[in-house]
Amino acid sequence: MARFYAKNRRDGSRQLSSALVIASIAAFNISHPIGRAVCLIAGALSLYWWSCYRRLDH
């Protein structure tokens, strides 16, 4: 199964920080349905990418 993640720590940290920024911005608009959806998706993606990032060696 192919991973939806970078193969090195530098690119992985960029992906993770981008997803966290998007989730944080969406959290300010949590009262709107689109804001909730974006926050939920970006938050879940952040958790997945964080777990992948922890397993990278280099």
Secondary structure by P-SEA (a helix, b strand, c coil): ccccccccaaaaaaaaaaaaaaaaaaaaacccaaaaaaaaaaaaaaaaaaaaaaaccc
